[in-house]
Amino acid sequence: MKKGKIYIGMYGRSGTSLLVAILGKLGFNTGFSDKDWEKDEGRLCRAGLESGWSTSSYSEFEVIKPALPQALKILGEELVRESCEAFIFPVRGLEKAQKSREICDEMGSTVFGGTANGRFNYTERASHFGEIVDLAAVWELPIKFLVFPKWTQDFDYFYEKLKPSFDIRNITKDQVRQVFEETIKPELIHDL
């Protein structure tokens, strides 16, 4: 495996911002800083760590989130295929993700991950998921699914899924475990 970019599929309410925070704290260039992690600690529904994906900012980041179909198409198949180390897709059942969004909306969240006023619905979510998985398959991107909340509760599962990316950066299992345990707040993760 060659060192490249890690694309994070945007499914929503499946820990994508949490994944960005973990990778960033491990030294991956996510486009976010310690101040951003601190802001996220107090952010309602812990969502919204999306990096820029425009061609002008693309080269700066090692982790690209959201890897939306339209963004990937703008970047182009050749660029994405050549640069893609891993395409990580945290997933949660559609009904549970929608319920989580509704709860966040009820709490007054206005960030993308909480959907202001339920701007995504079940049908749109299913269509989006199918479109991005289809694109990753057709472009033959090395896709890895992380099942939520399992990936936040089972360190070994999480570590094994991302081990190749940790290995090529000489990040040890102990380092990953420390950041994983410091970053994940089990009391904030709900299976619904």
N, C-alpha and C positions, 0 to 999 in steps of 0.2 A: 504494500500500500504506500502511495506517495502522500506527502504532506500537502494539503490543499485547503479548500474551503469546506466548511460544514454548513449545509443548508438545513434549516429547521422548518418543516412543513407547518403551516398555520392552520391548526384545527380548532384551537380555542378551548379554554377551560380544561386543558389537559396538561398543564404545567410547562408550557413553552417558555414563559418568562422566567420561571424557576430554573429551567434548564440553561437559559442564557446566563442567569446569575451564577450558577455553579461553574459553567465553563469559563466565564469571565474571571471568577475568583481563582481558578486554576491557571490563569495566565493566557487564555485564548483571547485574541483581540476581537471583542464583540462590539466595540464602539461605545461602550459604557465604562464608567469609572466607579471608584468606591463611593463617590457621592450619589451616583445613580442607584447603587444597591441600597444605600441608606434611605433614599427617598422611597424606594420600592417597599422597604420594611413597613412604612406607614401608609402605603397606598391601599385604598379600598380594593378588595378582591385580588390584590397582588398581580396585576396584569399591566401590560403596556410596554414591555421592554422590546420594542420593535426597532431594528436598525434600518438605516437607509439602504435601499437596494438599487438606487439609481446608478447608472454607469459611471457617474463622476465620483461617487463615494464608494463604489463597489470594491475597488482595489485595496482600500484601506483595511477592510475587515476580514477576519478569519472565519467568523460565524455570521451567517446571513439569516436574519429572521425579520419579517416573514418571507418565506420562499413561496410566494403566491404565484399561481399560474401565469398571470399577466406580467409579473415582474420577471419571471424566468424567460418568458418569450421575448421580452424587451432585451434582456441580456443575450439571448440567443443560445441555441442548442450547442454549438461548437464551444463557446466560452464556458458554459455551465458544465458540459461533459468533461472538458479538459481540466477544469479547476476543482471538480467535485471529489472530495475525499469521502464524504458520507452525506447522505440525505436522511436526516433523522425526522421521524414523524411520530411525535407523542399522540396517542389516540385514547379516546374515551368514548363509550357508547353514545350515540347521537342523542338519545333521550336524556341521558345523564348530563351531557354537555349543555343541552338546551335548558334543563332545569337549573343548572349552575348559573347560566346566564340570567335566567329569570330572577334568581335569588340576588344576584349582584345588582340587577336593575332595581329591585325592590329596596336594596340598601342605598341606592342613589349613585352607583358607580357610573362614571361617564367615560371611562377609558375603553379602548377598543376591546380588550379582553372581557370586559363586563357588558359590552354592547349598550350604548346609550339607546334607551327606548326599544330594546329588542330588535335591532336592525337586521339581525340574521335569524332566520327561522329554520325549522327542521328540514324542509325541502331544500332550501338554499345551501344548508350545511352539507347535506348528502351529495348534492350536485358538485359543490366545491371539492369535497373529499374525492369524489370519483374523478374529477378533472385533474387534480394534482397527482393522484396516484397513477392515472393513465399517462400523464406527461413524464413522470419519473420512470415508468416502465418502458415507454416508447424510446426515451432517450437513454435507456439502460443505465440509470443512475444507481449507485449502491445504496439502496433504501433499507433503513432499519426502523422497525416500529417499536416504540416504547409504550407499553400499556399502562394507562393511568387508572388508578393510583398506584398500581403495583411498582412502577419504576421509582416511586418516591418512598416506598416502604421496604423494598428488598434491595439492599445495597449490592449484593452479588449479581443480581439480575441486571441492574443498572450498569455496574462496572463491566461485566462481560459484553454487554451490547456495545459499549464505547471503548473497550480495551485497545483495539488497534489505533485509535486516535490518541489515546493516552500514551501508548508505547512509543509511537514515532516522535513524541514530544518529551520522552523520558520523564513522564509524570508517573510516580509510583502509586500502587494500590493504596498505601497508607495515606499519601497526600490526598488522593481522591476521597477516601473515607472521611478524612478530617473535614474537608470542605463540605461534603455531602451532609455529614452530621451537624455541622455548624449552620448550614443554610436552610435545610428542610425543617419546617415547623409542623410536626405531625398534627397538632391541634387545629391547624388551619386547612388540613386536607380532608375532604369529605368524599365518600364513595356514593352518597345519595342513593 
